[in-house]
Amino acid sequence: MFFGALLLVFYVFLFRGTDKWKTKLPVISYVKPFHFTTQDGQIYTDRDMLGKVCVVEYFFTTCKGICPKMNTNMKTIYAAFKDEPNFMIVSHTCNPETDSAPRLKLYADSLKVDTRKWVFLTGRKDSLYQIARSAYLLDDPKNSVDKIEDQFIHTQFFALVDKDGKVRGQVYDGLKQKELDKLKEDIKKLLAEKAGTGNFVNGIFNNNPQ
């Protein structure tokens, strides 16, 4: 009994103040390789997210429904963390036929945000939709139909990605204040974590969730 208590005290002192001692957000998925285009016409890939805590969303510039409210709420996330060097917001269009890079640039300018901290991405529709479903879990894969032109993602949910490309915590409802508050708290937790190796094996992260 004495030795058991002694061992417990040893582990308390060993891990106190380290990430191992803290309750960590669960890993629910991981980022897969992608290759999209920013509002400035620059290439943006999964490697550009490494080392940063990222909030991810899907929207489209002509949306008159949930998107304006979502991005009004996202601006509160941006305002809270825009001065953090290891933080970024990554917005993907779900309507790339309309949302070209120049159109996304106009949209970003209308929000008056720093696109070094909040990037807007376009690309091939099938690639955008595949990563929304398989990596960020922002849409049910069952919504996929045979023809990509017949598909449309319209979701109010946000994903949270850590510095090693792991999708963490939960899927957050961007229209609910309680979940936005939870997202802010979880961002702080991930910013405080140290980055791991962030290496790739065969084109995917080697830190896949167990």
Rosetta silent file (secondary structure, phi, psi, omega in degrees, C-alpha in Angstrom):
SEQUENCE: MFFGALLLVFYVFLFRGTDKWKTKLPVISYVKPFHFTTQDGQIYTDRDMLGKVCVVEYFFTTCKGICPKMNTNMKTIYAAFKDEPNFMIVSHTCNPETDSAPRLKLYADSLKVDTRKWVFLTGRKDSLYQIARSAYLLDDPKNSVDKIEDQFIHTQFFALVDKDGKVRGQVYDGLKQKELDKLKEDIKKLLAEKAGTGNFVNGIFNNNPQ
SCORE:     score description
SCORE:     0.000 S_00000001
   1 L     0.000  -44.898  179.359    0.000    0.000    0.000 S_00000001
   2 H   -61.110  -43.717 -177.864    2.816    2.350    0.950 S_00000001
   3 H   -68.974  -32.558  175.987    4.699    1.617   -2.268 S_00000001
   4 H   -64.036  -43.856  178.309    1.524    2.149   -4.317 S_00000001
   5 H   -65.175  -39.458  179.081    1.027    5.574   -2.774 S_00000001
   6 H   -63.000  -39.676  179.054    4.691    6.377   -3.314 S_00000001
   7 H   -65.958  -39.721  178.397    4.401    5.435   -6.979 S_00000001
   8 H   -62.012  -45.068  178.191    1.339    7.669   -7.374 S_00000001
   9 H   -60.614  -39.422  179.247    3.201   10.620   -5.876 S_00000001
  10 H   -59.651  -45.627 -179.143    6.118    9.916   -8.254 S_00000001
  11 H   -69.465  -32.598  176.350    3.842   10.106  -11.321 S_00000001
  12 H   -60.402  -47.127 -179.566    2.197   13.277  -10.056 S_00000001
  13 H   -71.972  -29.925 -179.180    5.566   15.015   -9.883 S_00000001
  14 H   -69.111  -42.055 -172.845    6.741   13.447  -13.156 S_00000001
  15 H  -105.601   -7.398 -179.680    3.818   14.646  -15.280 S_00000001
  16 L   -62.135  131.345 -179.835    2.594   17.724  -13.419 S_00000001
  17 L    85.106    1.619  177.992    2.878   20.769  -15.670 S_00000001
  18 L  -111.060  164.964  178.423    3.251   18.680  -18.825 S_00000001
  19 H   -61.754  -28.072 -178.268    0.769   17.944  -21.609 S_00000001
  20 H   -65.758  -25.501 -177.696    0.646   14.309  -20.434 S_00000001
  21 H   -82.669  -19.228 -175.275   -0.972   15.410  -17.171 S_00000001
  22 L   -89.924  149.863  173.771   -3.751   17.365  -18.894 S_00000001
  23 L   -73.326  123.318 -175.483   -6.989   15.958  -20.264 S_00000001
  24 L   -98.324  151.708  174.663   -6.640   16.142  -24.028 S_00000001
  25 L   -67.368  139.004 -178.680   -9.289   16.745  -26.640 S_00000001
  26 L   -65.746  150.757  172.592  -10.132   13.515  -28.485 S_00000001
  27 E   -89.399  122.837 -178.125   -8.819   12.877  -31.994 S_00000001
  28 E  -110.414  -15.314  179.331  -11.805   12.301  -34.291 S_00000001
  29 E  -170.701 -169.520  176.223  -10.107   12.332  -37.708 S_00000001
  30 E  -152.485  152.547 -178.756   -7.031   13.653  -39.509 S_00000001
  31 L   -70.622  137.481  176.500   -6.252   15.926  -42.436 S_00000001
  32 L  -105.023  161.045 -179.833   -5.573   14.215  -45.748 S_00000001
  33 L   -58.329  136.484  175.880   -3.401   15.611  -48.555 S_00000001
  34 L  -146.809  167.645 -174.561   -5.052   18.351  -50.592 S_00000001
  35 E  -150.646   96.137 -176.679   -4.106   20.986  -53.151 S_00000001
  36 E  -120.422 -178.121 -177.690   -6.359   24.049  -53.433 S_00000001
  37 E  -121.993  135.269 -178.964   -6.090   27.701  -54.532 S_00000001
  38 E   -82.473  174.215  176.042   -6.315   30.748  -52.264 S_00000001
  39 L   -60.689  -20.135  178.573   -8.164   34.011  -52.826 S_00000001
  40 L   -97.460    7.937  179.229   -4.840   35.402  -54.109 S_00000001
  41 L    78.660   14.501  179.690   -4.391   32.632  -56.664 S_00000001
  42 L   -94.690  152.734  177.031   -1.669   30.929  -54.619 S_00000001
  43 E   -75.394  136.046  177.378   -1.391   27.199  -54.012 S_00000001
  44 E  -131.602  126.183 -177.731   -2.426   26.086  -50.520 S_00000001
  45 E  -124.757  175.068  177.667   -1.890   22.503  -49.320 S_00000001
  46 H   -57.383  -29.842 -179.302   -2.286   20.442  -46.164 S_00000001
  47 H   -68.239  -23.235  177.745    1.351   21.195  -45.316 S_00000001
  48 H   -71.038  -13.840  178.232    0.508   24.881  -44.933 S_00000001
  49 H   -89.014  -17.637 -177.243   -1.611   23.926  -41.922 S_00000001
  50 L   -60.157  136.127  179.327    1.209   22.168  -40.088 S_00000001
  51 L    85.897   -1.176 -178.701    2.270   23.934  -36.907 S_00000001
  52 L  -124.348  146.336  169.472   -0.993   25.898  -36.704 S_00000001
  53 E   -86.821  122.874 -172.739   -4.276   25.422  -34.904 S_00000001
  54 E  -122.112  136.355  167.932   -6.917   25.806  -37.621 S_00000001
  55 E  -100.050  130.651 -172.903  -10.672   26.293  -37.624 S_00000001
  56 E  -117.794  138.763  175.876  -12.179   24.915  -40.834 S_00000001
  57 E  -144.689  167.062  171.308  -15.503   25.704  -42.502 S_00000001
  58 E  -124.669  137.595 -178.950  -17.396   25.412  -45.808 S_00000001
  59 E  -156.629  179.999  168.527  -19.508   28.249  -47.208 S_00000001
  60 L  -146.778  148.768 -167.073  -20.286   30.017  -50.495 S_00000001
  61 L   -68.639  -26.143 -177.573  -20.224   33.710  -51.336 S_00000001
  62 L   -93.528    4.937 -178.427  -23.742   33.952  -52.798 S_00000001
  63 L   -63.779  130.905  177.111  -25.403   32.227  -49.846 S_00000001
  64 L  -108.557    1.381 -176.437  -28.343   34.189  -48.426 S_00000001
  65 L   -99.938 -105.884 -173.179  -29.129   31.662  -45.692 S_00000001
  66 H   -78.876  -25.159 -172.038  -26.813   30.371  -42.977 S_00000001
  67 H   -60.617  -45.564  179.099  -23.445   31.520  -44.375 S_00000001
  68 H   -58.158  -41.051  177.588  -23.664   35.237  -43.449 S_00000001
  69 H   -66.172  -43.121  177.903  -24.515   34.312  -39.848 S_00000001
  70 H   -55.851  -47.875 -174.831  -21.773   31.660  -39.788 S_00000001
  71 H   -79.175  -21.473  167.652  -19.116   34.100  -40.912 S_00000001
  72 H   -64.145  -42.631  177.162  -20.357   36.824  -38.577 S_00000001
  73 H   -69.377  -37.208  178.840  -19.780   34.297  -35.813 S_00000001
  74 H   -64.010  -30.982  178.022  -16.474   33.204  -37.338 S_00000001
  75 H   -63.763  -27.721  175.604  -15.328   36.838  -37.166 S_00000001
  76 H   -70.358  -34.282  174.682  -15.627   36.632  -33.364 S_00000001
  77 H   -67.424  -45.364  178.134  -13.257   33.646  -33.467 S_00000001
  78 H   -57.652  -47.287 -177.910  -10.950   35.598  -35.778 S_00000001
  79 H   -62.475  -36.127 -177.348  -11.002   38.652  -33.487 S_00000001
  80 H   -71.982  -29.054 -170.545  -10.183   36.541  -30.438 S_00000001
  81 H  -126.288    6.019 -174.389   -7.175   34.761  -31.974 S_00000001
  82 L   -64.169  -21.299  179.259   -5.898   36.827  -34.927 S_00000001
  83 L   -91.244   -0.538  176.069   -2.835   37.917  -32.979 S_00000001
  84 L   -80.657  121.220 -176.420   -1.855   34.325  -32.173 S_00000001
  85 L   -64.703  -23.048 -176.533    1.039   33.406  -34.508 S_00000001
  86 L  -108.024   33.370  179.664    0.019   29.733  -34.583 S_00000001
  87 E  -127.167  146.908  179.889   -3.665   30.214  -35.382 S_00000001
  88 E  -157.104  149.416  170.643   -5.528   30.260  -38.690 S_00000001
  89 E  -109.290  134.218 -178.111   -9.032   30.008  -40.167 S_00000001
  90 E  -122.616  107.981 -179.399   -9.408   27.962  -43.357 S_00000001
  91 E  -105.668  128.415  178.272  -12.634   28.547  -45.319 S_00000001
  92 E  -108.411  139.430  171.454  -13.490   26.382  -48.328 S_00000001
  93 E   -77.848  143.314  172.040  -16.099   27.233  -50.906 S_00000001
  94 L  -101.157    6.734  179.294  -18.708   24.585  -51.528 S_00000001
  95 L  -133.672   65.781 -174.695  -19.590   26.272  -54.837 S_00000001
  96 L   -66.096  -18.499  177.170  -16.325   26.475  -56.812 S_00000001
  97 L   -62.417  -32.582  178.445  -18.176   26.938  -60.113 S_00000001
  98 L   -98.799  -41.290 -172.480  -19.045   30.447  -58.915 S_00000001
  99 L   -86.323   79.982  172.560  -16.409   31.119  -56.278 S_00000001
 100 L   -73.636  171.411  177.302  -13.235   31.739  -58.266 S_00000001
 101 H   -58.064  -47.176  179.020  -10.123   33.095  -56.564 S_00000001
 102 H   -60.807  -36.344  178.982  -10.959   36.730  -57.535 S_00000001
 103 H   -67.870  -39.190  176.746  -14.496   36.357  -56.177 S_00000001
 104 H   -65.846  -33.703  176.756  -13.143   34.970  -52.907 S_00000001
 105 H   -62.933  -44.641  177.351  -10.734   37.897  -52.767 S_00000001
 106 H   -61.370  -39.992  179.984  -13.649   40.347  -53.014 S_00000001
 107 H   -65.529  -45.429  178.740  -15.459   38.421  -50.300 S_00000001
 108 H   -60.531  -42.656  178.498  -12.404   38.446  -48.005 S_00000001
 109 H   -61.718  -37.037 -179.693  -11.992   42.182  -48.586 S_00000001
 110 H   -66.640  -28.030  178.167  -15.649   42.733  -47.658 S_00000001
 111 H   -82.066  -14.433 -178.775  -15.011   41.027  -44.317 S_00000001
 112 L    56.766   51.564  178.498  -11.941   43.238  -43.722 S_00000001
 113 L  -117.618  157.542  176.973   -9.819   40.338  -42.496 S_00000001
 114 L   -81.979  113.362 -175.666   -6.123   39.556  -42.843 S_00000001
 115 L   -76.186   -0.138  167.870   -5.931   36.691  -45.334 S_00000001
 116 L   -79.134  -17.948  179.729   -2.651   35.594  -43.815 S_00000001
 117 L  -110.216  -22.509  179.106   -4.778   34.595  -40.814 S_00000001
 118 E  -136.136  103.411 -174.137   -8.055   33.718  -42.563 S_00000001
 119 E  -101.809  147.320 -179.152   -7.589   32.050  -45.926 S_00000001
 120 E  -119.574  127.944 -170.624  -10.314   31.312  -48.498 S_00000001
 121 E  -119.534  142.359  170.448   -9.914   28.287  -50.756 S_00000001
 122 E  -129.842  171.634 -178.328  -11.367   27.088  -54.034 S_00000001
 123 L   169.070 -158.758  177.434  -10.546   24.096  -56.208 S_00000001
 124 L   -70.593  134.767 -176.403  -12.067   21.025  -57.808 S_00000001
 125 H   -59.960  -42.742 -178.442  -15.520   20.339  -56.436 S_00000001
 126 H   -64.049  -37.549  178.756  -14.932   16.620  -55.992 S_00000001
 127 H   -69.485  -42.541  178.045  -11.720   17.259  -54.031 S_00000001
 128 H   -60.337  -43.632 -176.863  -13.333   19.923  -51.844 S_00000001
 129 H   -72.766  -37.233 -178.974  -16.270   17.660  -51.044 S_00000001
 130 H   -61.887  -43.237 -178.002  -14.151   14.559  -50.457 S_00000001
 131 H   -74.747  -30.239  175.677  -12.042   16.231  -47.777 S_00000001
 132 H   -59.701  -39.171 -175.524  -15.095   17.838  -46.155 S_00000001
 133 H   -86.907  -43.550 -172.175  -16.538   14.382  -45.633 S_00000001
 134 H   -88.794  -25.344 -177.921  -13.536   12.139  -45.057 S_00000001
 135 L  -105.302  -54.922 -173.063  -11.226   14.480  -43.126 S_00000001
 136 L   -88.377  -12.390  177.774  -13.212   17.248  -41.444 S_00000001
 137 L    59.463   34.759 -178.024  -16.443   15.242  -40.941 S_00000001
 138 L   -92.032   -3.066  176.746  -18.509   18.299  -41.915 S_00000001
 139 L  -152.868  147.092 -179.550  -20.907   16.354  -44.119 S_00000001
 140 L   -71.141  125.504  177.391  -22.258   12.819  -44.118 S_00000001
 141 H   -56.792  -22.845  179.391  -20.501   10.653  -46.753 S_00000001
 142 H   -67.705  -15.589  178.077  -23.927    9.129  -47.452 S_00000001
 143 H   -75.434  -11.185  178.627  -24.886   12.435  -49.069 S_00000001
 144 L   -67.830  134.624  175.613  -22.524   11.631  -51.919 S_00000001
 145 L  -122.005  172.749 -172.665  -24.306   10.724  -55.148 S_00000001
 146 L   -57.655  -45.373 -175.535  -22.984    9.415  -58.440 S_00000001
 147 L   -98.434  122.309 -178.856  -22.677   12.768  -60.191 S_00000001
 148 H   -62.185  -31.066 -179.254  -20.586   15.437  -58.457 S_00000001
 149 H   -68.610  -17.332  178.240  -22.547   18.160  -60.253 S_00000001
 150 H   -92.229   -0.841 -177.866  -25.693   16.964  -58.434 S_00000001
 151 L   -96.342  149.444  173.570  -24.078   17.275  -55.005 S_00000001
 152 L  -153.579  122.629  176.859  -24.158   20.300  -52.733 S_00000001
 153 L   -92.999  127.484  177.867  -22.754   20.701  -49.227 S_00000001
 154 L  -139.061   91.678 -171.437  -24.533   23.297  -47.089 S_00000001
 155 L  -129.140  142.662  177.390  -23.353   22.956  -43.486 S_00000001
 156 L   -96.344    9.745 -173.105  -23.125   25.271  -40.485 S_00000001
 157 E   -92.250  148.653  177.175  -20.488   23.143  -38.748 S_00000001
 158 E  -113.721  148.121  173.266  -16.862   24.012  -38.009 S_00000001
 159 E  -113.190  153.924 -179.727  -13.925   21.623  -37.536 S_00000001
 160 E  -121.668  125.190 -175.527  -10.887   22.173  -35.309 S_00000001
 161 E  -118.986  134.892 -179.341   -7.434   20.953  -36.397 S_00000001
 162 L   -86.369 -176.304 -173.820   -4.343   20.833  -34.193 S_00000001
 163 L   -68.425  -15.104 -179.954   -0.735   21.667  -35.064 S_00000001
 164 L  -104.882   10.680  177.318   -0.093   18.103  -36.279 S_00000001
 165 L    82.568   17.788  176.351   -3.056   17.893  -38.640 S_00000001
 166 E   -96.747  134.797  176.797   -5.349   15.947  -36.322 S_00000001
 167 E   -82.176  123.596 -168.307   -9.028   16.892  -36.203 S_00000001
 168 E  -121.968  164.051  172.927   -9.801   17.298  -32.510 S_00000001
 169 L    76.881 -101.899 -176.619  -12.634   17.797  -30.061 S_00000001
 170 L  -155.849 -179.582  168.342  -15.946   17.626  -31.891 S_00000001
 171 L   -91.518  125.924 -171.208  -17.806   19.113  -34.831 S_00000001
 172 E  -102.559  132.927  178.285  -18.948   22.573  -33.657 S_00000001
 173 E   -78.860  114.122 -176.281  -22.230   24.196  -34.651 S_00000001
 174 L   -74.331   -0.190  179.158  -21.315   27.643  -35.963 S_00000001
 175 L  -107.447   -2.020 -176.952  -24.809   28.979  -35.283 S_00000001
 176 L  -112.863  121.832 -176.034  -24.946   28.159  -31.554 S_00000001
 177 H   -60.190  -37.765  179.992  -23.273   30.500  -29.069 S_00000001
 178 H   -60.827  -40.001 -179.347  -22.673   27.716  -26.543 S_00000001
 179 H   -76.776  -30.310  173.675  -20.706   25.718  -29.107 S_00000001
 180 H   -65.252  -39.382  176.743  -18.797   28.806  -30.250 S_00000001
 181 H   -64.317  -40.568  177.537  -17.760   29.377  -26.628 S_00000001
 182 H   -64.479  -40.264  178.283  -16.657   25.735  -26.414 S_00000001
 183 H   -60.144  -43.818  179.383  -14.702   26.148  -29.644 S_00000001
 184 H   -61.341  -41.874  178.784  -12.828   29.132  -28.218 S_00000001
 185 H   -65.039  -39.521 -179.475  -11.899   27.172  -25.093 S_00000001
 186 H   -70.660  -34.210  175.013  -10.722   24.216  -27.185 S_00000001
 187 H   -59.907  -44.012  179.468   -8.638   26.493  -29.438 S_00000001
 188 H   -60.094  -40.990  179.105   -6.838   27.754  -26.324 S_00000001
 189 H   -62.425  -44.124 -177.813   -6.118   24.180  -25.251 S_00000001
 190 H   -71.615  -33.610  176.097   -4.633   23.266  -28.632 S_00000001
 191 H   -63.393  -31.145 -178.977   -2.560   26.449  -28.805 S_00000001
 192 H   -79.055  -16.827  179.816   -1.025   25.468  -25.477 S_00000001
 193 L   -77.867  148.248  173.968   -0.070   22.007  -26.744 S_00000001
 194 L   -80.815  144.961  176.493    3.326   21.370  -28.263 S_00000001
 195 L   -71.806  149.238  175.832    3.418   20.235  -31.873 S_00000001
 196 L   -89.655 -145.523 -176.899    4.511   16.669  -32.547 S_00000001
 197 L   -73.624  -39.595 -179.475    6.544   15.396  -35.468 S_00000001
 198 L    62.399   25.017 -179.799    4.019   16.378  -38.140 S_00000001
 199 L   -87.623  164.840 -179.894    5.725   14.034  -40.606 S_00000001
 200 E  -113.786  146.585  173.299    4.049   12.225  -43.480 S_00000001
 201 E  -130.275  120.525  179.514    4.103    8.558  -44.388 S_00000001
 202 L    53.475   37.882  172.768    2.886    7.507  -47.834 S_00000001
 203 L    85.415    0.575  175.522    1.118   10.805  -48.325 S_00000001
 204 E  -130.377  163.888 -179.890   -0.856   10.877  -45.066 S_00000001
 205 E   -62.572  142.350  178.274   -0.058   11.977  -41.544 S_00000001
 206 L   -85.782    3.836  178.370    1.789    9.374  -39.523 S_00000001
 207 L  -109.852   44.894  178.686   -0.178   10.350  -36.424 S_00000001
 208 L   -56.246  146.747  178.032   -3.481    8.820  -37.495 S_00000001
 209 L   -61.330  141.941 -179.386   -5.963    8.432  -34.652 S_00000001
 210 L   -83.341    0.000    0.000   -5.699    5.097  -32.886 S_00000001
